[in-house]
Amino acid sequence: MSIRPAAAQGVTLEAQAGPTVAACRYTGWAADGCSGSTGRFLILNRVGAASFYDYAAQSGQHWAGGAHPWTWNSPGIDYGVGPDINLQLTDPATARLPKGCAYQPEGSASHGPRIYCGRESDDPVLDGLDLSLHGCTPVVADAGASGLITIQNSNLVNGPNCAGPDMAMVRILNGATGLSLRHDVVDADYPHSTAPVVLVGDGGPVPGPVVILYTAQLNGPPGPLVGNYAGPLDIENSVNLGSDIVSRDASGQRGEICELGCPSFPIMHPSIIFRNNVVLVPADTHIVLEPGSAATETPTGGGSFVADHNILVINHVAGAMVTVVTGINGRIDRNILTVKPGYVGVLSRNLVLEGLPDGEETTILAAHDDGQYTVSGLHPAAEVVGAVAKRQTTVAASLRVTYPAGYADIVMTDNFIDSTGAYSCSHDFAAAARNAVVRGNRNLVTGQGIRGVTEMIDPAICKPPK
C-alpha cells in the first residue's frame, strides 16, 4: 500500500477513517503529549488501515507484543498532529500577517506569490495558513529578519511556485535565524515536486535553533527538513511518513533516512532532543544515490543526544540484489526444496534463489528444521547444483538525525524499533560516550531488548567497530 497520494491527487487532510479526537487510552507515560491534542492528521485517516500495525508492517513481519506493545500514546497513531481539526485555514493572500511580513503576489522566483519577512520581523509567527495554495506559497526570510521564525497550525504542500533558483518551501537567508514548525502538515510531494522543504543560509553550517513539534512530514526528499542548521535541535511528538533514502554507495546499500538531512561533513549540535516521534519507512520508498562517500571523520566534543519514546518502523526497500548464500545443492520438487549440507551462508525467508534447473527462480516462503524449504511456484522434480540466494538490499540505519558518536552525554530510553528492512552498519554508539543511559529499547519483532539505535543486522556487510 502506498502512502504517496499527496495533495496533487486530491487527498485532503480531513478525517476519512478512525478517530478524530485523541482517545489517550495508554497511561504508561504521562508526558506523551496526548492530553489536549486536537490535531487533524492521523496516519490511519490518510491510509485507511485498521491499525498502525496493519499498515506499517509491510514486509510480512509480526510484532511480538501485538499491534501496540508500547504503553504510551504516540503522535499520528493515538492522537492527531498538525493543525487543529476545528481550524479553518486561511489563504495567505488574505491572511493577517505579523509585523515585518507581507504577501507579495509576484515575489517568488517563479513569479508567483510568496510571504516575505524582512527587517522589521522579530520572532514572527505565521499562523493558520494554507500554504499549499497558489501552487505552493513559499515563506522567505531575508537577512534582516531576527529571532525565531514560527510557522504553526498550517498546511505546507510543495509545488511549482516553490521551485526555482535558490528556492524552497521555506527559505531563510540569515543562518542565525531559527525555525519553529508547530502543529503543521508538511507534504514535500517528492519526487513529483523537487524544491527543498527548507533551505538555510549559503549551504554551510549555521547556528540557528530548530524546533519541530506536533508536525507531520510526508513524502519527503532525502534531505527533508532543515538542511545545515547546526544549533540546538528539538523534534517531539511528530510523524515522519515516507521520506526517501539517501545512499552514497553505488549499490544503494548503507543508505539512511535523514530526519534533518545527511550533510557530507559532521555537524556537532549543542544538543539534540528526539522524543516521542513516529518514523515509518514504507516498502515503496525510493533510494536516491548521491555521489561521493559519507564522511569518515567523527566529530568530538560535548553536547547531549537524547532519543526516547520513539517508534521506528523500517520496511524492505528495493535496493540492489546482493548474493548472501552460495553453493546450494539439493533437490527441488514442486514447492519443496531439500538442500544438502555444505552451502555457505544462512537460508531464510524471502531470499530469492537463482541458478535452478532451466534457469528458473524462486523465493523462500518458509524454512523447516529438516533442511527443507517451502518455495514459491511449482517446479518439475530436478537436482539443484551450485544455486545462489540473493537478497534485495535496503536502508542501513533506522534514523540519522546527527553524528551521535561524538556526543559526550547520550540518553536513549524506551524506543521501539522494527528493523526488518535495516540490514547494515548501525552500531552501539553509546559505548563511547562519557555519560550514557541506554535502557528500555525494544525490538518490535522479537520483543527483546536492543542496544543503540538498531542492531548490527548483517555481519556479512557490517564489520564490527574497531
The 8 nearest C-alpha neighbors of each residue, nearest first, counted from 0:
[[1, 2, 54, 57, 283, 46, 282, 281],
 [2, 0, 3, 283, 4, 281, 46, 282],
 [1, 3, 4, 46, 0, 241, 281, 240],
 [4, 2, 5, 1, 218, 188, 241, 217],
 [3, 5, 8, 2, 10, 6, 1, 7],
 [6, 4, 3, 7, 8, 188, 10, 186],
 [5, 7, 10, 9, 8, 11, 4, 156],
 [8, 6, 5, 9, 10, 4, 188, 158],
 [9, 7, 6, 5, 10, 4, 11, 3],
 [8, 10, 6, 7, 11, 5, 4, 12],
 [11, 9, 6, 8, 5, 4, 12, 7],
 [12, 10, 13, 9, 6, 45, 14, 5],
 [11, 13, 40, 14, 10, 39, 45, 44],
 [14, 12, 11, 15, 39, 40, 44, 84],
 [13, 15, 44, 16, 19, 12, 39, 40],
 [16, 14, 44, 13, 45, 17, 47, 43],
 [17, 15, 44, 14, 47, 43, 18, 45],
 [16, 18, 44, 43, 19, 15, 14, 49],
 [19, 17, 20, 16, 21, 22, 14, 44],
 [18, 20, 14, 17, 21, 39, 79, 84],
 [21, 19, 18, 22, 37, 78, 79, 36],
 [20, 22, 78, 23, 77, 79, 36, 19],
 [21, 23, 24, 20, 77, 78, 18, 33],
 [24, 22, 21, 25, 33, 72, 77, 34],
 [25, 23, 22, 26, 72, 77, 71, 21],
 [24, 26, 71, 72, 70, 23, 27, 28],
 [25, 27, 28, 71, 29, 70, 24, 23],
 [26, 28, 70, 71, 25, 29, 69, 72],
 [29, 27, 71, 30, 26, 31, 70, 25],
 [28, 30, 31, 26, 27, 71, 32, 33],
 [29, 31, 32, 28, 33, 71, 34, 275],
 [32, 30, 33, 29, 72, 28, 71, 275],
 [33, 31, 30, 34, 236, 36, 72, 35],
 [34, 32, 36, 31, 23, 78, 35, 72],
 [33, 35, 36, 32, 23, 21, 31, 30],
 [34, 36, 33, 37, 32, 21, 38, 78],
 [35, 37, 33, 34, 38, 21, 79, 78],
 [38, 36, 83, 84, 79, 20, 35, 39],
 [39, 37, 80, 79, 83, 81, 82, 84],
 [38, 40, 84, 79, 83, 82, 81, 80],
 [41, 39, 79, 80, 81, 38, 12, 75],
 [42, 40, 75, 79, 44, 43, 76, 39],
 [41, 43, 45, 75, 44, 76, 46, 40],
 [44, 42, 47, 46, 45, 48, 41, 17],
 [45, 43, 16, 15, 41, 14, 47, 42],
 [44, 46, 42, 43, 47, 41, 15, 12],
 [47, 45, 43, 48, 44, 42, 2, 54],
 [46, 48, 43, 44, 45, 16, 49, 15],
 [49, 47, 43, 50, 46, 54, 53, 51],
 [48, 50, 53, 47, 43, 51, 54, 17],
 [51, 49, 53, 52, 48, 54, 43, 66],
 [50, 52, 54, 53, 55, 76, 43, 48],
 [51, 53, 55, 66, 54, 50, 56, 67],
 [54, 52, 50, 51, 55, 56, 49, 48],
 [53, 55, 52, 51, 48, 56, 57, 50],
 [54, 56, 52, 57, 51, 53, 312, 279],
 [57, 55, 52, 58, 54, 60, 53, 59],
 [56, 58, 55, 59, 314, 282, 54, 281],
 [59, 57, 60, 56, 314, 315, 282, 419],
 [58, 60, 57, 56, 61, 419, 314, 349],
 [59, 61, 58, 56, 62, 444, 419, 57],
 [62, 60, 444, 63, 59, 56, 65, 443],
 [63, 61, 444, 443, 65, 64, 66, 60],
 [62, 64, 446, 444, 445, 65, 443, 61],
 [65, 63, 68, 62, 446, 66, 443, 67],
 [64, 66, 62, 67, 68, 63, 61, 52],
 [65, 67, 52, 68, 62, 64, 51, 50],
 [68, 66, 65, 69, 64, 52, 70, 51],
 [69, 67, 64, 65, 66, 70, 443, 63],
 [70, 68, 67, 71, 415, 27, 72, 64],
 [69, 71, 27, 25, 68, 26, 28, 72],
 [70, 72, 25, 27, 28, 26, 69, 31],
 [73, 71, 77, 25, 31, 23, 33, 74],
 [72, 74, 77, 76, 75, 71, 275, 78],
 [75, 73, 76, 78, 236, 237, 77, 79],
 [74, 76, 41, 79, 42, 78, 80, 77],
 [75, 77, 74, 73, 78, 41, 42, 51],
 [78, 76, 72, 73, 74, 75, 21, 23],
 [79, 77, 21, 74, 75, 76, 33, 36],
 [78, 80, 38, 40, 75, 41, 39, 74],
 [81, 79, 38, 213, 40, 214, 182, 75],
 [80, 82, 182, 183, 38, 214, 184, 40],
 [83, 81, 152, 182, 38, 183, 153, 39],
 [82, 84, 38, 37, 86, 85, 39, 81],
 [83, 85, 39, 38, 86, 37, 82, 13],
 [84, 86, 83, 87, 37, 39, 82, 38],
 [87, 85, 83, 84, 88, 82, 127, 152],
 [86, 88, 89, 85, 127, 84, 83, 128],
 [87, 89, 127, 128, 129, 86, 90, 153],
 [90, 88, 128, 129, 94, 91, 127, 87],
 [89, 91, 92, 129, 93, 94, 128, 88],
 [92, 90, 94, 93, 128, 89, 129, 130],
 [93, 91, 90, 94, 102, 104, 112, 103],
 [94, 92, 91, 90, 95, 89, 102, 96],
 [95, 93, 91, 92, 96, 89, 90, 128],
 [94, 96, 93, 97, 91, 92, 125, 126],
 [95, 97, 94, 100, 125, 101, 98, 102],
 [98, 96, 100, 123, 99, 124, 95, 125],
 [97, 99, 100, 120, 119, 96, 123, 121],
 [98, 100, 120, 119, 116, 117, 97, 118],
 [101, 99, 116, 115, 98, 97, 96, 117],
 [102, 100, 115, 114, 103, 116, 96, 99],
 [101, 103, 114, 113, 92, 104, 115, 91],
 [102, 104, 106, 112, 113, 105, 114, 101],
 [105, 103, 112, 106, 111, 102, 113, 92],
 [106, 104, 111, 110, 112, 103, 107, 113],
 [105, 107, 103, 112, 113, 110, 104, 111],
 [108, 106, 110, 111, 109, 113, 112, 105],
 [107, 109, 110, 163, 164, 106, 166, 162],
 [108, 110, 107, 111, 160, 163, 162, 161],
 [111, 109, 105, 107, 108, 106, 112, 160],
 [110, 112, 105, 107, 109, 160, 104, 106],
 [113, 111, 104, 105, 106, 103, 107, 136],
 [112, 114, 137, 136, 103, 107, 106, 102],
 [115, 113, 102, 138, 101, 139, 103, 137],
 [114, 116, 139, 100, 101, 140, 138, 113],
 [117, 115, 100, 140, 99, 120, 139, 141],
 [118, 116, 144, 141, 99, 143, 120, 119],
 [117, 119, 143, 144, 120, 99, 116, 141],
 [120, 118, 99, 117, 121, 98, 144, 143],
 [119, 121, 99, 144, 118, 117, 123, 98],
 [120, 122, 145, 123, 146, 144, 119, 147],
 [121, 123, 147, 146, 148, 145, 120, 124],
 [124, 122, 148, 121, 120, 97, 149, 125],
 [125, 123, 149, 150, 126, 148, 97, 122],
 [126, 124, 150, 149, 151, 123, 96, 97],
 [125, 127, 151, 152, 128, 124, 150, 153],
 [126, 128, 152, 153, 88, 89, 151, 129],
 [129, 127, 153, 89, 88, 130, 126, 91],
 [128, 130, 154, 131, 88, 90, 89, 153],
 [129, 131, 155, 136, 132, 154, 128, 135],
 [132, 130, 135, 156, 155, 129, 136, 154],
 [131, 133, 130, 135, 134, 129, 136, 90],
 [134, 132, 135, 136, 131, 112, 160, 111],
 [133, 135, 158, 160, 132, 159, 131, 136],
 [136, 134, 131, 158, 133, 132, 160, 157],
 [135, 137, 130, 113, 112, 133, 131, 132],
 [138, 136, 168, 113, 161, 169, 135, 114],
 [137, 139, 114, 169, 113, 115, 170, 168],
 [140, 138, 170, 115, 171, 169, 114, 116],
 [141, 139, 116, 171, 115, 144, 172, 117],
 [142, 140, 172, 143, 117, 144, 173, 171],
 [141, 143, 173, 172, 144, 140, 117, 118],
 [144, 142, 118, 141, 117, 145, 173, 119],
 [145, 143, 118, 117, 120, 142, 141, 140],
 [146, 144, 121, 176, 122, 143, 120, 147],
 [145, 147, 122, 176, 121, 177, 148, 144],
 [146, 148, 177, 122, 178, 176, 149, 145],
 [149, 147, 178, 123, 122, 179, 177, 124],
 [148, 150, 179, 124, 180, 178, 125, 147],
 [151, 149, 125, 180, 124, 126, 179, 181],
 [150, 152, 181, 126, 153, 182, 183, 180],
 [153, 151, 82, 127, 182, 183, 126, 81],
 [152, 154, 128, 127, 183, 151, 129, 82],
 [153, 155, 129, 184, 130, 183, 131, 185],
 [156, 154, 185, 130, 131, 184, 186, 153],
 [157, 155, 131, 186, 187, 185, 135, 154],
 [156, 158, 187, 135, 188, 192, 186, 168],
 [157, 159, 135, 134, 160, 192, 161, 156],
 [158, 160, 162, 161, 134, 135, 192, 157],
 [159, 161, 134, 135, 162, 109, 158, 111],
 [162, 160, 159, 168, 167, 137, 135, 158],
 [163, 161, 194, 159, 160, 166, 167, 109],
 [162, 164, 108, 166, 109, 165, 161, 194],
 [165, 163, 166, 108, 162, 109, 167, 194],
 [164, 166, 163, 167, 198, 162, 108, 170],
 [167, 165, 164, 163, 162, 161, 170, 194],
 [168, 166, 195, 169, 194, 170, 161, 196],
 [167, 169, 137, 196, 161, 197, 138, 195],
 [170, 168, 197, 138, 167, 137, 139, 196],
 [171, 169, 139, 198, 167, 197, 199, 138],
 [172, 170, 199, 140, 173, 139, 198, 200],
 [171, 173, 200, 141, 142, 199, 140, 174],
 [174, 172, 142, 175, 171, 176, 200, 141],
 [173, 175, 200, 205, 176, 199, 207, 172],
 [174, 176, 207, 173, 206, 177, 205, 145],
 [177, 175, 207, 174, 146, 145, 173, 147],
 [176, 178, 207, 147, 208, 209, 148, 146],
 [179, 177, 148, 209, 147, 149, 210, 208],
 [178, 180, 149, 210, 209, 211, 148, 181],
 [181, 179, 211, 150, 151, 149, 210, 212],
 [182, 180, 151, 212, 183, 213, 211, 214],
 [181, 183, 81, 213, 152, 214, 82, 151],
 [184, 182, 81, 214, 153, 152, 181, 82],
 [183, 185, 215, 154, 81, 214, 155, 216],
 [184, 186, 155, 216, 156, 215, 217, 187],
 [187, 185, 217, 156, 188, 218, 216, 155],
 [186, 188, 157, 219, 189, 218, 156, 185],
 [189, 187, 218, 192, 186, 191, 157, 5],
 [190, 188, 191, 192, 187, 218, 220, 219],
 [189, 191, 192, 193, 188, 220, 218, 219],
 [192, 190, 189, 188, 193, 158, 187, 157],
 [193, 191, 189, 190, 188, 158, 194, 157],
 [192, 194, 190, 189, 195, 191, 162, 220],
 [193, 195, 162, 167, 192, 161, 196, 166],
 [196, 194, 167, 197, 193, 168, 198, 223],
 [195, 197, 168, 224, 167, 223, 169, 187],
 [198, 196, 169, 225, 224, 195, 167, 170],
 [199, 197, 170, 167, 226, 171, 169, 195],
 [198, 200, 171, 174, 172, 170, 226, 197],
 [199, 201, 174, 172, 173, 202, 171, 198],
 [200, 202, 203, 199, 172, 174, 198, 204],
 [203, 201, 200, 227, 204, 199, 226, 198],
 [204, 202, 201, 205, 227, 200, 228, 199],
 [203, 205, 227, 229, 228, 202, 206, 266],
 [204, 206, 228, 174, 229, 207, 203, 175],
 [207, 205, 230, 229, 175, 228, 174, 208],
 [206, 208, 177, 175, 230, 176, 205, 174],
 [209, 207, 230, 177, 231, 232, 178, 206],
 [210, 208, 232, 178, 179, 177, 233, 231],
 [209, 211, 179, 233, 234, 232, 180, 178],
 [212, 210, 234, 180, 179, 181, 233, 235],
 [211, 213, 181, 235, 214, 236, 237, 234],
 [214, 212, 182, 237, 80, 236, 181, 81],
 [213, 215, 183, 237, 182, 81, 212, 80],
 [216, 214, 238, 184, 237, 239, 185, 81],
 [215, 217, 239, 185, 186, 238, 240, 184],
 [216, 218, 186, 240, 219, 241, 185, 239],
 [219, 217, 241, 188, 242, 189, 187, 186],
 [218, 220, 242, 187, 223, 217, 189, 243],
 [219, 221, 223, 243, 222, 189, 242, 218],
 [222, 220, 243, 245, 244, 223, 242, 257],
 [223, 221, 260, 220, 257, 261, 224, 259],
 [224, 222, 220, 219, 221, 196, 260, 259],
 [225, 223, 197, 196, 259, 226, 222, 260],
 [224, 226, 197, 259, 228, 227, 198, 260],
 [225, 227, 260, 228, 198, 224, 259, 199],
 [228, 226, 204, 229, 225, 203, 205, 202],
 [227, 229, 205, 204, 230, 226, 206, 207],
 [228, 230, 206, 205, 268, 204, 227, 266],
 [229, 231, 206, 208, 207, 268, 228, 269],
 [230, 232, 208, 270, 269, 268, 271, 209],
 [233, 231, 271, 209, 208, 210, 272, 270],
 [232, 234, 272, 210, 271, 273, 211, 209],
 [235, 233, 211, 273, 210, 212, 272, 274],
 [234, 236, 274, 212, 237, 275, 276, 273],
 [237, 235, 213, 275, 276, 74, 212, 274],
 [236, 238, 213, 214, 276, 235, 215, 212],
 [237, 239, 215, 277, 276, 278, 216, 240],
 [240, 238, 278, 216, 215, 277, 217, 279],
 [241, 239, 217, 279, 216, 278, 238, 242],
 [240, 242, 218, 280, 217, 281, 219, 243],
 [243, 241, 219, 218, 220, 240, 221, 244],
 [242, 244, 221, 285, 220, 284, 219, 286],
 [245, 243, 286, 256, 255, 221, 254, 287],
 [244, 246, 287, 221, 254, 255, 286, 288],
 [247, 245, 254, 288, 248, 251, 289, 287],
 [246, 248, 289, 292, 288, 290, 291, 293],
 [247, 249, 251, 246, 250, 252, 253, 288],
 [248, 250, 251, 247, 288, 252, 246, 290],
 [251, 249, 248, 252, 319, 318, 320, 288],
 [252, 250, 248, 318, 249, 246, 319, 254],
 [253, 251, 254, 250, 248, 392, 393, 394],
 [254, 252, 395, 394, 246, 423, 248, 255],
 [253, 255, 246, 394, 395, 245, 252, 244],
 [256, 254, 396, 244, 245, 394, 257, 395],
 [255, 257, 244, 398, 399, 258, 243, 245],
 [258, 256, 260, 399, 259, 261, 255, 222],
 [257, 259, 400, 260, 256, 399, 223, 224],
 [260, 258, 257, 400, 224, 225, 222, 226],
 [259, 261, 222, 257, 226, 258, 223, 262],
 [262, 260, 257, 222, 263, 259, 399, 245],
 [263, 261, 264, 260, 265, 227, 226, 266],
 [262, 264, 294, 293, 261, 265, 292, 291],
 [263, 265, 262, 294, 266, 293, 296, 261],
 [266, 264, 298, 402, 297, 267, 262, 263],
 [267, 265, 268, 229, 264, 402, 401, 298],
 [266, 268, 298, 269, 265, 229, 402, 405],
 [267, 269, 270, 229, 230, 231, 266, 302],
 [270, 268, 302, 231, 230, 267, 303, 271],
 [271, 269, 303, 231, 302, 268, 304, 232],
 [272, 270, 232, 304, 233, 231, 305, 303],
 [271, 273, 233, 305, 274, 234, 306, 232],
 [274, 272, 306, 234, 235, 305, 233, 271],
 [273, 275, 235, 307, 306, 276, 308, 272],
 [276, 274, 309, 308, 236, 235, 307, 73],
 [275, 277, 309, 237, 236, 274, 238, 235],
 [276, 278, 310, 238, 309, 311, 239, 237],
 [279, 277, 239, 311, 238, 240, 310, 312],
 [280, 278, 312, 240, 311, 281, 313, 239],
 [279, 281, 313, 241, 314, 312, 284, 282],
 [282, 280, 283, 314, 284, 279, 241, 313],
 [281, 283, 316, 314, 315, 284, 57, 280],
 [284, 282, 281, 285, 316, 1, 317, 0],
 [283, 285, 243, 282, 281, 316, 241, 280],
 [286, 284, 243, 244, 287, 283, 316, 317],
 [287, 285, 244, 245, 243, 288, 251, 284],
 [286, 288, 245, 244, 246, 285, 289, 221],
 [289, 287, 246, 247, 245, 286, 251, 290],
 [288, 290, 247, 246, 287, 291, 245, 248],
 [291, 289, 247, 288, 292, 248, 249, 246],
 [292, 290, 247, 289, 293, 248, 263, 294],
 [291, 293, 247, 294, 290, 248, 263, 289],
 [292, 294, 263, 295, 247, 291, 264, 262],
 [293, 295, 296, 264, 263, 292, 265, 297],
 [296, 294, 293, 297, 292, 264, 265, 263],
 [295, 297, 294, 298, 265, 264, 293, 299],
 [296, 298, 405, 295, 299, 265, 404, 402],
 [299, 297, 405, 265, 267, 296, 300, 266],
 [300, 298, 405, 297, 406, 301, 267, 404],
 [299, 301, 405, 406, 407, 302, 298, 267],
 [302, 300, 407, 406, 303, 299, 408, 269],
 [301, 303, 269, 270, 406, 407, 408, 268],
 [302, 304, 408, 270, 406, 409, 271, 407],
 [303, 305, 409, 271, 270, 410, 272, 408],
 [304, 306, 410, 272, 409, 411, 271, 273],
 [307, 305, 273, 411, 274, 272, 410, 304],
 [306, 308, 412, 274, 411, 414, 413, 309],
 [309, 307, 275, 414, 413, 274, 412, 310],
 [308, 310, 275, 276, 414, 307, 277, 274],
 [309, 311, 277, 415, 416, 414, 278, 276],
 [312, 310, 416, 278, 277, 279, 417, 309],
 [313, 311, 417, 279, 416, 280, 278, 418],
 [312, 314, 280, 420, 418, 417, 419, 279],
 [315, 313, 420, 282, 281, 419, 58, 280],
 [316, 314, 420, 282, 393, 58, 317, 419],
 [315, 317, 393, 282, 318, 284, 314, 283],
 [318, 316, 393, 391, 392, 315, 319, 286],
 [319, 317, 392, 393, 251, 391, 316, 320],
 [318, 320, 392, 250, 391, 251, 321, 317],
 [321, 319, 391, 390, 389, 392, 318, 322],
 [320, 322, 389, 390, 323, 319, 391, 392],
 [323, 321, 389, 388, 324, 390, 320, 387],
 [322, 324, 389, 388, 321, 344, 390, 325],
 [325, 323, 344, 388, 343, 387, 322, 345],
 [326, 324, 387, 343, 327, 342, 386, 388],
 [327, 325, 385, 342, 386, 328, 387, 343],
 [326, 328, 386, 385, 342, 325, 387, 384],
 [329, 327, 384, 383, 339, 385, 338, 326],
 [330, 328, 338, 383, 339, 337, 382, 384],
 [329, 331, 382, 383, 337, 381, 336, 338],
 [330, 332, 336, 380, 381, 335, 337, 382],
 [331, 333, 380, 335, 379, 378, 334, 336],
 [332, 334, 377, 378, 335, 379, 380, 331],
 [333, 335, 374, 377, 373, 332, 376, 375],
 [336, 334, 373, 332, 372, 331, 333, 374],
 [335, 337, 331, 372, 371, 330, 338, 373],
 [338, 336, 371, 330, 329, 370, 331, 372],
 [339, 337, 329, 328, 370, 336, 330, 371],
 [338, 340, 329, 328, 341, 337, 327, 370],
 [341, 339, 342, 338, 328, 370, 327, 329],
 [340, 342, 339, 343, 326, 327, 328, 338],
 [343, 341, 326, 327, 325, 340, 344, 324],
 [342, 344, 325, 324, 326, 341, 345, 327],
 [343, 345, 324, 323, 342, 346, 325, 388],
 [344, 346, 347, 324, 343, 323, 342, 388],
 [347, 345, 344, 324, 350, 348, 388, 366],
 [346, 348, 350, 366, 345, 349, 363, 365],
 [347, 349, 363, 364, 365, 350, 366, 346],
 [350, 348, 363, 362, 364, 351, 347, 390],
 [349, 351, 390, 363, 389, 348, 362, 388],
 [352, 350, 362, 389, 388, 361, 390, 349],
 [353, 351, 388, 361, 360, 387, 362, 389],
 [352, 354, 360, 387, 355, 386, 388, 351],
 [355, 353, 386, 358, 387, 356, 359, 352],
 [354, 356, 359, 358, 353, 383, 386, 360],
 [355, 357, 358, 359, 383, 354, 381, 382],
 [358, 356, 359, 355, 354, 360, 381, 379],
 [359, 357, 356, 355, 354, 360, 353, 386],
 [360, 358, 355, 357, 356, 361, 354, 353],
 [361, 359, 353, 352, 355, 358, 351, 354],
 [360, 362, 352, 375, 351, 374, 363, 376],
 [363, 361, 351, 375, 374, 350, 349, 352],
 [362, 364, 374, 348, 349, 350, 365, 373],
 [363, 365, 374, 348, 373, 349, 362, 375],
 [364, 366, 373, 348, 372, 363, 367, 374],
 [365, 367, 372, 347, 348, 373, 371, 368],
 [368, 366, 371, 369, 372, 370, 365, 373],
 [367, 369, 370, 366, 371, 372, 365, 337],
 [368, 370, 371, 367, 337, 372, 366, 338],
 [371, 369, 368, 338, 337, 367, 372, 339],
 [372, 370, 337, 367, 369, 336, 338, 366],
 [373, 371, 366, 336, 335, 365, 367, 374],
 [372, 374, 335, 365, 364, 334, 363, 336],
 [375, 373, 363, 334, 364, 362, 335, 372],
 [374, 376, 362, 361, 334, 364, 363, 377],
 [375, 377, 334, 378, 374, 361, 333, 362],
 [376, 378, 333, 334, 375, 379, 332, 374],
 [377, 379, 333, 332, 380, 334, 376, 331],
 [380, 378, 332, 333, 381, 377, 331, 356],
 [379, 381, 332, 331, 378, 333, 382, 330],
 [382, 380, 331, 330, 379, 383, 332, 356],
 [381, 383, 330, 329, 331, 384, 380, 356],
 [384, 382, 329, 328, 330, 355, 381, 356],
 [383, 385, 328, 386, 327, 382, 329, 326],
 [386, 384, 326, 327, 328, 387, 383, 354],
 [385, 387, 354, 327, 384, 353, 326, 355],
 [388, 386, 325, 353, 324, 352, 327, 326],
 [389, 387, 352, 324, 351, 322, 323, 350],
 [390, 388, 322, 351, 321, 323, 350, 320],
 [389, 391, 350, 321, 320, 392, 351, 322],
 [390, 392, 320, 319, 318, 317, 321, 393],
 [393, 391, 318, 319, 320, 390, 252, 317],
 [392, 394, 316, 318, 315, 317, 420, 252],
 [395, 393, 254, 421, 255, 253, 396, 252],
 [394, 396, 253, 423, 421, 254, 422, 255],
 [397, 395, 255, 398, 425, 394, 421, 424],
 [396, 398, 421, 313, 395, 453, 256, 418],
 [397, 399, 256, 396, 257, 400, 255, 258],
 [400, 398, 257, 401, 256, 258, 255, 396],
 [399, 401, 258, 259, 257, 398, 402, 260],
 [400, 402, 399, 403, 266, 259, 267, 265],
 [401, 403, 404, 405, 265, 266, 297, 400],
 [402, 404, 405, 406, 401, 304, 428, 409],
 [405, 403, 428, 406, 402, 429, 431, 297],
 [404, 406, 299, 298, 403, 297, 300, 402],
 [407, 405, 302, 408, 403, 301, 404, 303],
 [406, 408, 433, 301, 432, 302, 434, 303],
 [409, 407, 303, 434, 406, 435, 433, 432],
 [410, 408, 435, 304, 303, 305, 436, 434],
 [409, 411, 436, 305, 435, 437, 306, 304],
 [412, 410, 437, 306, 307, 305, 436, 409],
 [411, 413, 307, 438, 439, 437, 440, 414],
 [414, 412, 439, 440, 308, 307, 415, 438],
 [413, 415, 440, 308, 309, 307, 412, 310],
 [416, 414, 441, 310, 440, 442, 443, 309],
 [417, 415, 311, 442, 443, 418, 312, 310],
 [416, 418, 312, 443, 419, 442, 313, 444],
 [417, 419, 421, 313, 420, 416, 312, 397],
 [420, 418, 417, 421, 314, 313, 315, 60],
 [419, 421, 315, 314, 313, 418, 393, 422],
 [422, 420, 395, 418, 394, 419, 423, 396],
 [423, 421, 456, 395, 457, 420, 394, 393],
 [422, 424, 395, 461, 457, 456, 455, 421],
 [423, 425, 461, 455, 395, 426, 396, 253],
 [426, 424, 396, 455, 453, 454, 423, 427],
 [425, 427, 428, 455, 424, 451, 454, 453],
 [428, 426, 451, 429, 450, 430, 425, 452],
 [427, 429, 404, 430, 426, 451, 431, 403],
 [430, 428, 432, 431, 427, 435, 451, 409],
 [429, 431, 428, 432, 427, 435, 433, 451],
 [432, 430, 429, 428, 433, 404, 407, 405],
 [433, 431, 407, 429, 434, 430, 435, 408],
 [434, 432, 407, 408, 435, 431, 406, 409],
 [433, 435, 408, 432, 407, 409, 436, 410],
 [436, 434, 409, 410, 432, 408, 429, 437],
 [435, 437, 410, 411, 409, 438, 434, 412],
 [438, 436, 411, 412, 410, 435, 450, 439],
 [439, 437, 412, 440, 436, 411, 413, 450],
 [438, 440, 413, 412, 441, 448, 414, 437],
 [441, 439, 413, 414, 448, 438, 449, 412],
 [442, 440, 448, 415, 447, 449, 446, 443],
 [441, 443, 416, 446, 447, 444, 445, 417],
 [444, 442, 417, 62, 446, 416, 445, 415],
 [443, 445, 62, 63, 442, 61, 446, 417],
 [446, 444, 447, 63, 442, 443, 62, 441],
 [445, 447, 442, 63, 443, 444, 441, 64],
 [448, 446, 445, 442, 441, 449, 443, 444],
 [447, 449, 441, 440, 442, 439, 446, 450],
 [450, 448, 441, 440, 442, 447, 454, 451],
 [451, 449, 427, 452, 453, 454, 440, 437],
 [450, 452, 427, 453, 428, 429, 426, 449],
 [453, 451, 450, 425, 397, 454, 427, 398],
 [454, 452, 451, 425, 450, 397, 455, 449],
 [453, 455, 456, 425, 426, 449, 450, 451],
 [454, 456, 425, 424, 457, 426, 423, 458],
 [455, 457, 422, 454, 423, 458, 421, 424],
 [456, 458, 422, 459, 423, 460, 461, 455],
 [459, 457, 461, 460, 462, 456, 455, 423],
 [460, 458, 457, 461, 462, 323, 423, 456],
 [461, 459, 458, 457, 423, 462, 424, 422],
 [462, 460, 458, 424, 423, 457, 459, 463],
 [461, 463, 458, 464, 460, 459, 424, 465],
 [464, 462, 465, 461, 458, 426, 455, 424],
 [465, 463, 462, 426, 461, 427, 424, 428],
 [464, 463, 462, 426, 461, 431, 428, 427]]
